[in-house]
Amino acid sequence: GVVPPTINLDNPDPECDLDYVPNTAQRLDMKYCMNNAFGFGGQNMSLVIGRNDS
């Protein structure tokens, strides 16, 4: 799959140990991905999608 970039990431916190994807997308071999969406009025949704290897 393709991990979309975090644009305009100029100064990541060195104390925060995250695998940022700055400015350009990365290809990754993923088994699962999660999408979170937040809307007005308390509308929230999370979707987890998994790969079928069979």
C-alpha positions as CSV (number, residue, x, y, z in Angstrom):
1,G,0.0,0.0,0.0
2,V,0.9,3.6,-0.1
3,V,1.2,5.8,3.0
4,P,0.3,9.4,2.2
5,P,2.8,12.1,3.3
6,T,2.5,14.5,6.2
7,I,3.1,17.8,4.3
8,N,4.8,20.8,5.8
9,L,6.5,18.8,8.6
10,D,9.4,21.1,9.2
11,N,10.3,20.6,12.9
12,P,9.2,17.2,14.4
13,D,9.7,16.9,18.1
14,P,12.8,14.8,18.7
15,E,11.2,13.4,22.0
16,C,8.3,12.0,20.0
17,D,9.4,8.6,18.5
18,L,7.0,8.3,15.6
19,D,7.7,7.0,12.1
20,Y,6.7,10.2,10.3
21,V,6.2,10.2,6.5
22,P,7.4,13.7,5.7
23,N,6.6,15.4,2.3
24,T,6.6,12.3,0.1
25,A,4.5,9.1,0.1
26,Q,6.0,5.8,1.0
27,R,5.2,2.3,-0.2
28,L,4.7,-0.2,2.6
29,D,3.8,-3.9,2.9
30,M,0.8,-3.5,5.2
31,K,-1.7,-6.1,6.6
32,Y,-4.1,-3.5,8.1
33,C,-4.9,0.1,7.8
34,M,-7.2,2.4,9.7
35,N,-9.0,5.5,8.6
36,N,-10.5,7.9,11.2
37,A,-12.9,10.6,10.2
38,F,-14.3,13.4,12.4
39,G,-17.2,15.6,11.5
40,F,-19.3,18.4,12.9
41,G,-21.8,17.7,15.6
42,G,-20.0,14.7,17.0
43,Q,-20.1,12.6,13.9
44,N,-17.1,10.2,14.1
45,M,-16.2,7.1,12.2
46,S,-13.3,4.6,12.2
47,L,-12.7,2.0,9.5
48,V,-10.2,-0.8,9.7
49,I,-9.4,-2.7,6.5
50,G,-7.4,-5.9,6.4
51,R,-5.7,-7.7,3.6
52,N,-6.9,-11.2,2.7
53,D,-3.8,-13.4,2.1
54,S,-5.7,-16.6,1.2
